[in-house]
Amino acid sequence: MTSTYPDTESDRRSGPLSGTTVIDLSRALAGPHATMMLGDLGARVVKVESPRTGDDTRGWGPPFVAPHNGSYDAGSAADTGVESTYFLAANRNKKSICLDLKDTSPGGDLEVLVSLIARADVLVENFRTGVMDRLGLGMDELNRINPRLVVLSITGFGHDGPEGGRAGYDQIAQGEGGLMSLTGAGPDDPQKFGTPICDLLAGMNGAYGVMAALHERHETGRGQVVRTSLLAAAVSVHAFQGTRWTVAHQVGRAAGNHHASIAPYGLFHCADGSVQIAVGNDAMWRKFCAGFGLDPSAEGTTDNSERVAHRQELIERIETIFSTWTAEDLLQRLDALGIPSGRVRSIDEVYEWDQTRSQGLLVEVKHSTLGVLDLPGPPLRFFTSDGRETTRTEHRAPPTLDEDSEEVRSWAGYSGHGASVVGH
């Protein structure tokens, strides 16, 4: 039977998953991103880390940050007080405890983990297939410990099949899952996505799978296993490129910064930079032509199929016109015409943008050693039926290694490091 993690005035949380406890055995990015999403929604997340080194991403840098927000681009996380910005990106709203899962002694760390699992609602792991069994925590044992437990398991390429259990890292999955073949300047220029998109999507898929399993548990009283992978993440976002092959038997290839099935739709150069436009239908095309002196019925442009077939010529014609416009004037003109458009912002410009801040996409947290930090915020906002916003506004900073050990051990029924004070 689960036991709600004790609430305190200094650490009270709100959100639809308030009262839900998650034990996070994952590391790197896919699993931690999933648990961070659950934490953003109010779940209490206990991050279990390896002694001394912790999550792999604590050492992924530079950049590292030293106490008092001092930039520290050299060295490693082993330096006192230094934190990896990579780790900070995926671990807000969590508590950290170090457990040596090879410690099988009576009252040892593995026993503490079992006690945590017995009290939890969700367990998340992204070990290679078979590791949980070798720890003595296979599904039969987890079900014995806690029949209500929802387990999220994330692998690289799936738990079974001819390559089940294969180790997976994001860029490898991007390549194996077809995404790199669709990204780049052209068919001979495969490029990875600018962020670890397979890791992030696997985490997102896992988080919504957990919430579905929790909903079903409300009806059945029993937990279940949710499985996903980096490969599944890649395939899940093939979208029209997937059916382009499965239905039409056409192999999509990288087409640079222009849409494979819509034209004009993409990045266009102008006098002092570039803009992006999306002309999504023929009515919009006629508006665009009227605004820039083009003939909407010219040969090769009368409908979208023709425009896609003559895309390169169309790009050249439009960029000839745009070459006399500054980006700012061009965006104003496009907006007046009702043509969806935008600039290409650098990362710093995104976080300085008033619109980004207005959506809660930048949150302020107080880190125990680094002080006040700004972090990228969660993507969801919540409102009551009468329009009152209930979105969580206070967030917990990513923890330092083993920061919450005493608190978590006490909840698990242990004092100090190994002495059981409550039977389980």
C-alpha positions in Angstrom: 0.0 0.0 0.0 1.4 3.4 -1.0 2.0 6.2 1.5 1.9 9.8 0.5 5.2 11.6 0.8 5.0 13.9 3.9 4.1 17.5 3.1 5.7 20.5 4.7 4.9 24.2 4.6 8.3 24.9 3.0 7.9 22.3 0.2 4.1 22.3 -0.6 3.3 21.7 -4.2 0.2 22.0 -6.3 -0.9 20.5 -9.6 -3.0 17.7 -10.9 -0.5 15.0 -9.8 -0.2 16.4 -6.2 0.0 13.5 -3.8 1.6 11.2 -6.4 5.1 9.9 -5.6 7.6 9.0 -8.3 10.9 7.0 -7.8 13.3 8.0 -10.5 16.0 5.5 -11.3 16.7 7.0 -14.7 19.7 9.0 -15.8 20.8 11.1 -18.8 17.8 12.6 -20.5 14.8 10.6 -21.6 13.8 9.3 -18.2 14.8 12.4 -16.3 12.7 14.5 -18.7 9.7 12.3 -18.1 10.0 12.6 -14.3 10.6 16.3 -14.6 7.3 16.6 -16.5 5.6 14.6 -13.7 7.2 16.8 -11.1 6.1 20.0 -12.9 2.5 18.6 -12.6 2.9 18.3 -8.8 4.2 14.8 -8.3 6.9 14.3 -5.7 9.9 12.9 -7.5 12.7 11.2 -5.6 15.8 10.9 -7.9 17.9 7.9 -7.0 21.6 8.5 -8.0 24.8 6.6 -7.9 27.1 7.5 -5.0 29.9 10.0 -5.7 29.2 10.6 -9.4 25.4 10.8 -9.6 23.5 11.1 -12.9 25.8 11.0 -15.9 24.7 14.5 -16.9 26.2 16.0 -13.8 29.5 15.6 -15.6 28.3 16.7 -19.1 30.0 20.0 -19.8 31.2 22.6 -20.2 29.5 24.7 -19.4 29.5 24.2 -15.7 28.3 26.8 -13.2 30.0 27.6 -9.9 28.3 28.9 -6.7 26.9 32.5 -7.0 26.3 32.0 -10.7 29.9 32.2 -11.6 30.5 30.8 -15.1 32.9 27.9 -15.1 33.7 26.5 -18.5 36.6 24.3 -17.6 37.1 21.4 -15.2 34.4 19.0 -14.2 31.5 18.4 -11.8 34.0 17.0 -9.4 35.1 20.5 -8.6 33.4 21.6 -5.3 30.1 23.2 -5.8 30.2 23.1 -9.6 27.0 22.1 -11.4 26.4 21.1 -15.0 23.9 23.3 -16.9 22.9 20.1 -18.8 21.8 18.5 -15.5 20.0 21.7 -14.5 17.9 21.5 -17.7 16.2 18.1 -16.8 15.9 17.9 -13.1 13.8 20.7 -11.6 11.2 19.7 -9.0 13.1 16.6 -7.7 14.8 15.4 -4.6 18.1 13.5 -4.7 19.3 10.5 -2.7 22.4 8.4 -3.4 21.9 4.7 -3.2 24.4 1.9 -4.0 22.1 -0.6 -5.6 24.9 -3.3 -5.3 24.6 -3.0 -1.5 22.5 -6.0 -0.6 23.3 -6.1 3.0 20.5 -6.1 5.6 19.4 -2.5 6.0 21.6 -1.6 3.0 20.8 0.7 0.1 19.0 -1.9 -2.0 16.7 -2.5 0.9 16.1 1.3 1.2 15.1 1.3 -2.5 12.7 -1.5 -2.0 11.1 0.4 0.9 10.8 3.5 -1.3 9.2 1.4 -4.1 6.7 0.0 -1.6 5.5 3.5 -0.8 5.5 4.9 -4.3 3.0 5.3 -7.1 5.4 5.3 -10.0 8.8 3.9 -10.8 10.8 5.2 -13.8 13.9 3.4 -15.2 15.9 3.5 -18.4 18.4 0.7 -17.8 19.3 -1.7 -20.5 17.0 -4.7 -20.7 17.7 -7.2 -18.0 19.4 -4.8 -15.4 16.3 -4.6 -13.2 16.1 -8.4 -13.2 19.7 -8.7 -12.1 19.0 -6.2 -9.3 16.3 -8.6 -8.1 13.6 -6.1 -9.1 12.0 -7.8 -12.1 8.3 -7.2 -12.8 7.1 -10.2 -10.7 9.1 -8.9 -7.7 7.9 -5.2 -8.2 4.3 -6.5 -8.4 4.8 -8.4 -5.1 6.3 -5.3 -3.4 3.6 -2.9 -4.7 0.7 -4.2 -6.8 -0.4 -0.6 -7.4 2.9 0.5 -8.9 3.0 2.0 -12.4 6.4 1.3 -14.0 7.8 3.4 -16.9 10.6 1.7 -18.7 12.5 3.5 -21.5 15.0 1.7 -23.8 16.9 2.7 -26.9 15.3 0.4 -29.5 12.6 -1.5 -27.6 12.6 -4.2 -25.0 12.1 -7.1 -27.4 12.5 -7.8 -31.1 15.6 -8.8 -33.0 17.5 -5.8 -31.6 15.8 -5.5 -28.3 18.1 -4.4 -25.5 20.4 -2.6 -27.8 22.0 0.5 -26.2 20.6 3.7 -27.4 21.8 7.3 -27.5 19.9 10.2 -29.0 21.9 10.9 -32.1 22.2 7.2 -32.9 18.4 6.9 -32.6 17.9 10.0 -34.8 19.9 8.3 -37.5 18.5 4.8 -37.1 14.9 6.2 -36.8 15.0 8.1 -40.1 14.9 11.6 -38.7 18.4 12.6 -39.9 17.6 11.5 -43.4 14.8 14.1 -43.4 16.9 16.9 -41.9 19.6 18.9 -43.6 20.2 21.0 -46.7 19.5 18.1 -49.0 19.5 14.3 -49.5 23.3 14.1 -49.2 23.5 16.3 -46.1 21.9 14.4 -43.2 21.8 16.5 -40.0 20.8 15.8 -36.4 18.2 17.9 -34.7 19.6 20.8 -32.6 18.5 19.3 -29.3 18.3 15.6 -28.3 14.8 15.2 -29.8 14.5 11.4 -29.4 15.4 11.6 -25.8 12.9 14.4 -25.2 10.1 12.8 -27.1 10.6 9.5 -25.4 10.3 11.3 -22.1 7.2 13.1 -23.2 5.6 9.8 -24.5 6.6 8.1 -21.2 5.0 10.8 -19.1 1.7 10.7 -20.8 1.8 6.9 -20.7 2.3 7.1 -16.9 -0.7 9.4 -16.6 -2.9 7.1 -18.6 -1.8 4.1 -16.4 -2.5 6.1 -13.3 -6.0 6.9 -14.6 -6.6 3.2 -15.3 -5.4 2.3 -11.9 -8.1 4.5 -10.4 -10.6 2.1 -12.0 -8.8 -1.3 -11.5 -6.7 -0.7 -8.4 -3.7 -2.2 -10.0 -0.6 -0.7 -11.7 0.9 -1.7 -15.0 4.1 -1.4 -17.1 4.5 1.4 -19.7 7.2 0.8 -22.2 8.6 3.1 -24.8 11.9 3.8 -26.6 14.0 6.3 -28.5 13.2 4.4 -31.7 9.5 4.7 -31.0 10.0 8.4 -30.3 11.6 8.9 -33.7 8.9 6.9 -35.6 6.1 8.6 -33.7 7.0 12.0 -35.3 7.4 10.9 -38.9 3.9 12.3 -39.5 3.2 12.9 -43.2 6.7 11.6 -44.0 5.7 8.2 -42.6 2.5 7.9 -44.7 4.4 9.3 -47.7 6.2 5.9 -47.6 3.7 3.5 -46.1 0.8 4.6 -48.4 2.3 6.4 -51.4 5.7 4.5 -51.4 7.7 7.7 -51.8 10.9 8.0 -49.7 11.1 11.4 -48.2 14.5 13.1 -48.2 15.9 16.2 -46.6 14.7 19.4 -48.3 16.6 22.1 -46.3 14.5 24.8 -44.9 11.4 24.3 -47.1 8.4 22.1 -46.6 8.3 18.9 -48.6 4.6 19.1 -49.4 3.7 22.8 -49.2 5.0 25.8 -51.2 5.9 28.5 -50.5 6.6 27.4 -46.9 10.0 28.0 -45.4 13.0 30.3 -45.0 13.5 33.1 -47.5 16.4 35.6 -47.6 15.8 39.3 -47.7 17.9 42.5 -47.7 19.4 42.2 -44.2 18.7 38.6 -43.2 15.9 36.1 -43.6 12.2 35.5 -42.7 10.0 32.5 -42.7 6.6 32.3 -44.3 3.9 29.7 -44.4 1.5 30.0 -47.3 -0.8 27.1 -46.4 -3.5 27.2 -49.0 -4.5 28.7 -52.4 -6.5 31.6 -50.9 -3.4 32.6 -48.9 -1.3 32.3 -52.0 -3.6 34.8 -53.8 -3.3 37.2 -50.9 0.5 36.9 -51.0 0.7 37.5 -54.7 -1.6 40.6 -54.4 0.7 42.0 -51.8 3.9 41.5 -53.7 2.9 42.0 -57.3 3.0 38.3 -58.4 0.5 36.7 -60.8 -1.3 33.9 -58.8 -2.2 32.1 -62.1 1.3 32.1 -63.6 2.4 28.8 -65.1 3.6 26.4 -62.4 1.9 28.3 -59.5 -1.8 27.9 -59.8 -2.2 25.3 -57.0 0.0 23.8 -54.3 0.9 20.7 -56.3 2.3 22.9 -59.1 4.1 25.1 -56.7 5.8 22.1 -55.0 6.8 20.7 -58.4 8.4 24.1 -59.3 9.6 24.9 -55.8 13.1 26.1 -56.7 12.0 28.5 -59.3 9.4 29.8 -57.0 11.9 30.4 -54.2 14.2 32.3 -56.6 11.3 34.6 -57.7 10.2 35.3 -54.1 13.7 36.0 -52.9 14.3 38.4 -55.8 11.3 40.4 -54.5 12.3 40.1 -50.9 15.9 41.3 -51.7 14.7 44.9 -51.6 13.0 44.5 -48.2 14.4 44.6 -44.7 13.3 41.8 -42.4 11.4 44.2 -40.1 9.5 45.8 -42.9 8.8 42.5 -44.6 7.4 41.0 -41.4 5.1 44.0 -41.0 3.9 43.7 -44.6 3.3 39.9 -44.3 1.4 40.4 -41.1 -0.8 43.1 -42.7 -1.6 40.6 -45.5 -2.5 37.9 -43.0 0.4 35.6 -44.1 1.9 33.6 -41.2 5.5 34.7 -40.8 8.3 35.0 -38.3 12.0 35.6 -37.7 14.7 33.1 -36.8 15.6 34.0 -33.2 18.8 32.9 -31.4 18.4 31.2 -28.1 19.2 34.3 -26.1 16.6 36.3 -28.0 14.0 33.7 -27.3 14.4 34.0 -23.5 14.5 37.8 -23.7 11.3 37.8 -25.7 8.3 39.2 -23.8 6.0 36.6 -25.4 8.2 33.7 -24.0 8.1 35.2 -20.5 4.3 35.8 -20.7 3.7 32.1 -21.2 5.6 31.0 -18.1 8.4 29.5 -20.2 11.1 31.0 -18.0 10.9 30.2 -14.2 13.0 31.5 -11.3 14.3 29.0 -8.7 16.5 29.2 -5.7 19.3 26.6 -5.9 20.9 25.5 -2.6 24.4 26.4 -3.8 24.1 28.4 -6.9 21.6 30.9 -5.7 18.8 32.3 -7.8 18.6 30.8 -11.3 16.4 31.2 -14.4 15.4 27.9 -16.0 13.4 27.0 -19.0 9.8 26.4 -17.7 7.2 23.8 -18.2 5.0 23.9 -21.4 1.6 23.5 -19.8 -0.8 26.1 -18.2 -4.0 25.3 -16.3 -7.2 27.2 -15.9 -10.5 26.6 -14.1 -13.8 26.6 -16.1 -14.3 30.3 -15.0 -11.0 31.3 -16.4 -8.9 31.5 -13.2 -5.3 30.3 -13.8 -4.1 27.6 -11.5 -0.8 27.0 -13.1 2.0 26.2 -10.7 4.3 29.2 -10.3 6.8 28.0 -7.6 9.3 25.4 -8.6 12.1 23.5 -6.8 15.6 23.9 -8.2 17.4 20.8 -9.4 19.0 19.1 -6.4 22.7 18.9 -5.5 23.9 15.3 -5.3 22.4 13.4 -2.3 20.9 16.7 -1.1 17.7 15.1 0.3 19.1 11.8 1.6 18.1 12.2 5.2 14.6 13.3 4.4 14.0 10.5 1.9 15.5 7.8 4.1 13.3 8.9 7.0 10.2 8.6 4.8 11.4 5.2 3.7 11.6 4.1 7.4 15.4 4.4 7.8 17.6 6.7 9.9 21.1 7.5 9.1 22.6 5.2 6.4 21.2 1.8 7.0 19.4 1.6 10.3 15.8 0.6 9.8 13.4 2.3 12.2 10.1 1.2 10.7 9.3 -2.3 9.4 8.2 -2.7 5.9 
